[in-house]
């Protein structure tokens, strides 16, 4: 995501900014937002559904 934002400004031309790089940075930001690990997500995924079931 940071590289996409930097490329967005670096690839600017005289008419404005390079809009394709804007969308690359935006998609990366959205993907990062929905996939970043948080303590709540980790606890939810690591807690077994059935406490009597062994985990490996």
ZAFIBA-121079 format. One record per atom (N, C-alpha, C, O, CB): residue number from 1; atom name; x, y, z. Coordinates in Angstrom, 1 decimal. Glycine has a CB too. Layout:
ZAFIBA-121079
> NUM_CA_X_Y_Z .
...
This chain:
ZAFIBA-121079
> 1_N_0.8_-1.2_0.0 .
> 1_CA_0.0_0.0_0.0 .
> 1_C_0.9_1.3_0.0 .
> 1_O_0.6_2.2_-0.8 .
> 1_CB_-0.9_0.0_1.2 .
> 2_N_1.9_1.4_0.9 .
> 2_CA_2.7_2.6_0.8 .
> 2_C_3.4_2.8_-0.5 .
> 2_O_3.5_3.9_-1.0 .
> 2_CB_3.7_2.6_1.9 .
> 3_N_3.8_1.7_-1.1 .
> 3_CA_4.5_1.8_-2.5 .
> 3_C_3.5_2.3_-3.5 .
> 3_O_3.9_3.0_-4.4 .
> 3_CB_5.1_0.5_-2.9 .
> 4_N_2.2_1.8_-3.4 .
> 4_CA_1.2_2.3_-4.4 .
> 4_C_0.9_3.8_-4.2 .
> 4_O_0.7_4.5_-5.2 .
> 4_CB_0.0_1.5_-4.2 .
> 5_N_0.9_4.2_-3.0 .
> 5_CA_0.7_5.7_-2.8 .
> 5_C_1.9_6.5_-3.3 .
> 5_O_1.7_7.5_-3.9 .
> 5_CB_0.5_5.9_-1.3 .
> 6_N_3.1_6.0_-3.0 .
> 6_CA_4.3_6.7_-3.5 .
> 6_C_4.3_6.8_-5.1 .
> 6_O_4.6_7.8_-5.7 .
> 6_CB_5.5_6.1_-3.0 .
> 7_N_4.0_5.6_-5.7 .
> 7_CA_4.0_5.6_-7.1 .
> 7_C_2.9_6.5_-7.7 .
> 7_O_3.1_7.0_-8.8 .
> 7_CB_3.8_4.1_-7.6 .
> 8_N_1.8_6.6_-7.0 .
> 8_CA_0.7_7.5_-7.4 .
> 8_C_1.2_8.9_-7.6 .
> 8_O_0.9_9.6_-8.6 .
> 8_CB_-0.5_7.4_-6.5 .
> 9_N_2.0_9.4_-6.6 .
> 9_CA_2.5_10.8_-6.7 .
> 9_C_3.7_10.9_-7.6 .
> 9_O_3.9_11.9_-8.3 .
> 9_CB_2.8_11.3_-5.3 .
> 10_N_4.5_9.8_-7.7 .
> 10_CA_5.7_9.8_-8.5 .
> 10_C_5.4_9.8_-9.9 .
> 10_O_6.2_10.4_-10.7 .
> 10_CB_6.6_8.6_-8.1 .
> 11_N_4.4_9.1_-10.3 .
> 11_CA_4.0_9.0_-11.7 .
> 11_C_3.1_10.1_-12.2 .
> 11_O_2.4_9.9_-13.2 .
> 11_CB_3.4_7.6_-12.0 .
> 12_N_3.0_11.2_-11.5 .
> 12_CA_2.1_12.3_-11.9 .
> 12_C_2.6_12.9_-13.2 .
> 12_O_3.9_13.0_-13.4 .
> 12_CB_2.1_13.4_-10.8 .
> 13_N_1.7_13.3_-14.0 .
> 13_CA_2.1_13.9_-15.3 .
> 13_C_1.6_15.4_-15.2 .
> 13_O_1.1_15.8_-14.2 .
> 13_CB_1.5_13.2_-16.5 .
> 14_N_1.8_16.1_-16.3 .
> 14_CA_1.4_17.5_-16.3 .
> 14_C_-0.1_17.8_-16.2 .
> 14_O_-0.5_18.9_-15.8 .
> 14_CB_2.0_18.2_-17.5 .
> 15_N_-0.9_16.8_-16.5 .
> 15_CA_-2.3_16.9_-16.5 .
> 15_C_-3.0_16.5_-15.2 .
> 15_O_-4.2_16.7_-15.1 .
> 15_CB_-2.9_16.1_-17.7 .
> 16_N_-2.2_16.0_-14.3 .
> 16_CA_-2.8_15.5_-13.1 .
> 16_C_-2.1_14.3_-12.6 .
> 16_O_-0.9_14.1_-12.8 .
> 16_CB_-4.3_15.2_-13.3 .
> 17_N_-2.8_13.4_-11.9 .
> 17_CA_-2.1_12.2_-11.4 .
> 17_C_-2.5_11.0_-12.2 .
> 17_O_-3.5_11.0_-12.9 .
> 17_CB_-2.5_12.0_-9.9 .
> 18_N_-1.7_10.0_-12.0 .
> 18_CA_-1.9_8.7_-12.7 .
> 18_C_-3.0_7.9_-12.0 .
> 18_O_-2.7_7.3_-11.0 .
> 18_CB_-0.5_7.9_-12.8 .
> 19_N_-4.2_8.0_-12.5 .
> 19_CA_-5.3_7.4_-11.8 .
> 19_C_-5.3_5.9_-11.6 .
> 19_O_-5.8_5.4_-10.6 .
> 19_CB_-6.6_7.8_-12.5 .
> 20_N_-4.6_5.2_-12.5 .
> 20_CA_-4.5_3.7_-12.3 .
> 20_C_-3.7_3.4_-11.0 .
> 20_O_-4.1_2.5_-10.3 .
> 20_CB_-3.7_3.1_-13.5 .
> 21_N_-2.7_4.2_-10.7 .
> 21_CA_-2.0_3.9_-9.4 .
> 21_C_-2.8_4.3_-8.2 .
> 21_O_-2.6_3.7_-7.2 .
> 21_CB_-0.7_4.7_-9.4 .
> 22_N_-3.7_5.2_-8.4 .
> 22_CA_-4.6_5.6_-7.3 .
> 22_C_-5.5_4.3_-6.9 .
> 22_O_-5.7_4.0_-5.8 .
> 22_CB_-5.6_6.8_-7.7 .
> 23_N_-6.0_3.7_-8.0 .
> 23_CA_-6.8_2.5_-7.7 .
> 23_C_-6.0_1.3_-7.2 .
> 23_O_-6.5_0.5_-6.4 .
> 23_CB_-7.5_2.1_-9.0 .
> 24_N_-4.8_1.2_-7.6 .
> 24_CA_-3.9_0.2_-7.0 .
> 24_C_-3.7_0.4_-5.5 .
> 24_O_-3.8_-0.5_-4.7 .
> 24_CB_-2.5_0.1_-7.7 .
> 25_N_-3.4_1.6_-5.2 .
> 25_CA_-3.3_2.0_-3.7 .
> 25_C_-4.6_1.8_-3.0 .
> 25_O_-4.6_1.3_-1.8 .
> 25_CB_-2.8_3.4_-3.6 .
> 26_N_-5.7_2.1_-3.6 .
> 26_CA_-7.0_2.0_-2.9 .
> 26_C_-7.3_0.5_-2.7 .
> 26_O_-7.8_0.2_-1.6 .
> 26_CB_-8.1_2.7_-3.7 .
> 27_N_-7.1_-0.3_-3.7 .
> 27_CA_-7.4_-1.7_-3.5 .
> 27_C_-6.5_-2.3_-2.4 .
> 27_O_-6.9_-3.2_-1.6 .
> 27_CB_-7.2_-2.5_-4.8 .
> 28_N_-5.2_-1.9_-2.4 .
> 28_CA_-4.3_-2.4_-1.4 .
> 28_C_-4.8_-2.0_0.0 .
> 28_O_-4.7_-2.8_1.0 .
> 28_CB_-2.9_-1.9_-1.7 .
> 29_N_-5.2_-0.8_0.1 .
> 29_CA_-5.7_-0.3_1.4 .
> 29_C_-6.9_-1.0_1.9 .
> 29_O_-7.0_-1.3_3.1 .
> 29_CB_-6.0_1.2_1.4 .
> 30_N_-7.9_-1.3_1.0 .
> 30_CA_-9.1_-2.0_1.3 .
> 30_C_-8.7_-3.4_1.7 .
> 30_O_-9.3_-4.0_2.7 .
> 30_CB_-10.1_-2.0_0.2 .
> 31_N_-7.9_-4.1_1.0 .
> 31_CA_-7.4_-5.4_1.3 .
> 31_C_-6.7_-5.5_2.6 .
> 31_O_-7.0_-6.4_3.4 .
> 31_CB_-6.5_-6.0_0.2 .
> 32_N_-5.9_-4.6_2.9 .
> 32_CA_-5.2_-4.5_4.2 .
> 32_C_-6.2_-4.3_5.3 .
> 32_O_-6.0_-4.9_6.4 .
> 32_CB_-4.1_-3.4_4.2 .
> 33_N_-7.2_-3.5_5.2 .
> 33_CA_-8.1_-3.2_6.2 .
> 33_C_-8.9_-4.5_6.6 .
> 33_O_-9.1_-4.7_7.8 .
> 33_CB_-9.1_-2.1_5.8 .
> 34_N_-9.3_-5.3_5.6 .
> 34_CA_-10.1_-6.4_5.9 .
> 34_C_-9.3_-7.7_6.3 .
> 34_O_-9.9_-8.6_6.8 .
> 34_CB_-10.9_-6.8_4.7 .
> 35_N_-8.0_-7.7_6.0 .
> 35_CA_-7.2_-8.9_6.3 .
> 35_C_-6.2_-8.7_7.5 .
> 35_O_-5.5_-9.7_7.8 .
> 35_CB_-6.5_-9.3_5.1 .
> 36_N_-6.1_-7.5_8.0 .
> 36_CA_-5.1_-7.3_9.1 .
> 36_C_-5.5_-8.1_10.3 .
> 36_O_-6.7_-8.1_10.7 .
> 36_CB_-4.9_-5.8_9.4 .
> 37_N_-4.6_-8.8_10.9 .
> 37_CA_-4.9_-9.6_12.1 .
> 37_C_-5.1_-8.7_13.3 .
> 37_O_-4.3_-7.7_13.5 .
> 37_CB_-3.8_-10.6_12.4 .
> 38_N_-6.1_-9.0_14.1 .
> 38_CA_-6.3_-8.3_15.4 .
> 38_C_-6.4_-9.4_16.5 .
> 38_O_-6.6_-10.5_16.2 .
> 38_CB_-7.6_-7.4_15.3 .
> 39_N_-6.2_-9.0_17.7 .
> 39_CA_-6.3_-9.9_18.8 .
> 39_C_-7.7_-10.6_18.8 .
> 39_O_-7.7_-11.8_19.1 .
> 39_CB_-6.0_-9.2_20.1 .
> 40_N_-8.7_-9.9_18.6 .
> 40_CA_-10.0_-10.5_18.5 .
> 40_C_-10.2_-11.6_17.5 .
> 40_O_-10.8_-12.6_17.7 .
> 40_CB_-11.1_-9.4_18.3 .
> 41_N_-9.7_-11.3_16.3 .
> 41_CA_-9.8_-12.3_15.2 .
> 41_C_-8.9_-13.5_15.5 .
> 41_O_-9.3_-14.6_15.2 .
> 41_CB_-9.3_-11.6_13.9 .
> 42_N_-7.7_-13.3_16.1 .
> 42_CA_-6.9_-14.4_16.4 .
> 42_C_-7.5_-15.3_17.5 .
> 42_O_-7.5_-16.5_17.3 .
> 42_CB_-5.5_-13.9_16.9 .
> 43_N_-8.1_-14.7_18.5 .
> 43_CA_-8.7_-15.4_19.6 .
> 43_C_-9.9_-16.2_19.0 .
> 43_O_-10.1_-17.4_19.4 .
> 43_CB_-9.2_-14.5_20.7 .
> 44_N_-10.7_-15.6_18.1 .
> 44_CA_-11.9_-16.3_17.6 .
> 44_C_-11.4_-17.5_16.7 .
> 44_O_-12.1_-18.5_16.8 .
> 44_CB_-12.7_-15.3_16.7 .
> 45_N_-10.4_-17.3_15.9 .
> 45_CA_-9.9_-18.4_15.1 .
> 45_C_-9.2_-19.5_15.8 .
> 45_O_-9.3_-20.7_15.5 .
> 45_CB_-9.0_-17.9_14.0 .
> 46_N_-8.6_-19.2_16.9 .
> 46_CA_-7.8_-20.2_17.7 .
> 46_C_-8.6_-20.9_18.7 .
> 46_O_-8.2_-21.9_19.2 .
> 46_CB_-6.6_-19.5_18.3 .
> 47_N_-9.8_-20.4_19.1 .
> 47_CA_-10.6_-21.0_20.1 .
> 47_C_-11.4_-22.1_19.4 .
> 47_O_-12.1_-21.9_18.4 .
> 47_CB_-11.6_-20.0_20.8 .
> 48_N_-11.3_-23.4_20.0 .
> 48_CA_-12.0_-24.5_19.3 .
> 48_C_-13.6_-24.3_19.5 .
> 48_O_-14.0_-23.8_20.5 .
> 48_CB_-11.6_-25.8_19.9 .
> 49_N_-14.3_-24.8_18.5 .
> 49_CA_-15.8_-24.7_18.6 .
> 49_C_-16.3_-25.6_19.7 .
> 49_O_-17.2_-25.3_20.4 .
> 49_CB_-16.4_-25.0_17.3 .
> 50_N_-15.7_-26.8_19.8 .
> 50_CA_-16.0_-27.8_20.8 .
> 50_C_-14.9_-27.9_21.8 .
> 50_O_-13.8_-28.4_21.4 .
> 50_CB_-16.4_-29.2_20.1 .
> 51_N_-15.0_-27.5_23.0 .
> 51_CA_-13.9_-27.6_24.0 .
> 51_C_-13.4_-29.0_24.3 .
> 51_O_-12.3_-29.2_24.7 .
> 51_CB_-14.3_-26.9_25.3 .
> 52_N_-14.2_-30.0_24.0 .
> 52_CA_-13.8_-31.4_24.2 .
> 52_C_-13.0_-32.0_23.1 .
> 52_O_-12.5_-33.1_23.2 .
> 52_CB_-15.0_-32.3_24.5 .
> 53_N_-13.0_-31.3_22.0 .
> 53_CA_-12.3_-31.8_20.8 .
> 53_C_-10.8_-31.4_20.9 .
> 53_O_-10.5_-30.2_21.2 .
> 53_CB_-12.9_-31.1_19.5 .
> 54_N_-9.9_-32.3_20.7 .
> 54_CA_-8.5_-32.0_20.8 .
> 54_C_-8.0_-31.2_19.6 .
> 54_O_-8.5_-31.3_18.5 .
> 54_CB_-7.6_-33.3_20.9 .
> 55_N_-7.1_-30.3_19.9 .
> 55_CA_-6.5_-29.4_18.8 .
> 55_C_-5.1_-29.8_18.6 .
> 55_O_-4.4_-30.2_19.6 .
> 55_CB_-6.6_-27.9_19.1 .
> 56_N_-4.6_-29.8_17.4 .
> 56_CA_-3.2_-30.2_17.1 .
> 56_C_-2.5_-29.0_16.6 .
> 56_O_-1.3_-29.2_16.3 .
> 56_CB_-3.2_-31.3_16.1 .
